[in-house]
Amino acid sequence: MIRSLKPHELEVYLPLRQALWPGADDPSEVMAQLAHPERFQILVAEEEGRLVGWAEVSLRDYAEGCETSPVGFLEGWYVAPTHRRRGIGRRLVEAAEDWARAKGCIEMASDTELHNTSSQLAHTRLGYQEVERLVCFRKSL
């Protein structure tokens, strides 16, 4: 079952989120998203009373390769390894797209790191087209 995350599930959700984004252990970030349902949605996949996956989606004013605003943006999605290859990720992404569509979006965007070829393949299989590659820089001051 795909549904919205409930605030009282934060304790269970954070470890799943950290599986994709190590160090993303600040509950205030997730609480801020939950406090603004007009701009953010956190969807979870539940099986037999356990959370086994999630997708975070937002509205962005701009996304690379898109021509409209706002744009639905798939910020991240994850399915526990024991539950992969069963269509859960696809259903999470479809629910994220439905949410963006309901918010008036006619485009959906996402991104992944250059080395994450499995994510690139998953995006392609879900109908996403690569539109740009970035190389990011930093300098200590």
N, C-alpha and C positions, 0 to 999 in steps of 0.2 A: 504494500500500500504506500502511495506517495501522498504526503501531506505536509503542511507547514510545521516548522519547529515550534514547540511550546516553550515559553520562558523557563518553566520549571525543569526542562530537560537539558539545560545548559551543561550540567555536570557530566552527562552521558555523551553529549554532542562534542565537547571540546577535545577529548582524545581522538575521535574520528577526524576532526578538523586538523589536528596536529599530525595525523598520519600523512596528510598531503603537504601541510605547511609546518614543518618542525619549528617550534618556537612561537607558534600562534596560540599562546596559552592565556592571552589577556581576555577575560570574559567581558570587559567593558566594551570592546570592539563589537562583539556579537550582540550585546545588550543595546548598543547604539543602533545597530541595524534593525533589531526587533522593534525599537521605539519609532522607527520611520518606515512603516509598511508601504507608504506611498512611493518610496525610492528603493527599497530593499525587500528581498524575500529569501528566506532560508527554507528550502524544501528538504525533507528527509524521507528515506525509504525505510519502512518498518516491516519486519518479518517476524512472526511469532513473538511479538512484544519487544523485539530488539531493534535498535537503529543499526542499519547495515550500510547506509550510504547517505549522501547529501549533495545538494547543489546550492550554491549561493548565486543569486542573480540580482542585478541592479539596473537602474536607469542611469545612463550616462548622457551627457550633452553631446559627446563626440566619441567616435571610435574609428580607428584607422580603417580605411576602405569603405566606410559607410557614407551615405549621402543625406541621411535624414537625422532629425533630432526630435525627441530623445531616441536613444538606441538601447535596446535590451542588451545587457552584457552579462555573459556567463563568467562570473568572477572565479569560480572554481567548482569542481565536482569530483566526487570520490566514492568508490564502492569498495568495501572490505574485500580483500583477496579471496576469502572463502565464498563470496557471493558473486563473483565476477562471471562473465560469459553467460548470464541468464536474462539479459535485457534490462536490468535494473538501472544501469547508467543511461541507457536510451530513454527509459521512462522518466528519469529525473530531468534530463535535458528537455524532453518534450513538455514536461510540466513547467519548466522555467520559460520555455518559449511561449507557452499558453499564457503565463502570467504577464510576460512582456507584451504580448498581443492584446491582452485585456487592458493594458495601460496605454494602448494606442500606438505601439511600436510596429513598424513594418520592416524593420531590420533587426537582426540579432548578431552580436559579435562575441568574440572570445579571443584568448591568446594563450600561448604556452611558451616555454623556454626552447631555445634552438636545439638543445641536446635531448629534449623529451620527445623522441620519435614515436613512442607508443601513444602519447597524447595527440600528436599530430595525426596519426593514423585514425585514432578514435574520432577526432573531429571530422576528418574527411568522410569516414563511414556514416556520420550523422548528417552529411550534406553541407558541411561548412567548406568554404573555399579559402585557400590561402591568398591574402591580399598584400602582405608586406612582411619584410623581415627587418628587425632592428638590431643594432649593436649599441649597447648602452655604455657610457663612460662615467667615471667618477674621479675626483681629485681631492685629496685632503688639503685643507687650508690651514 
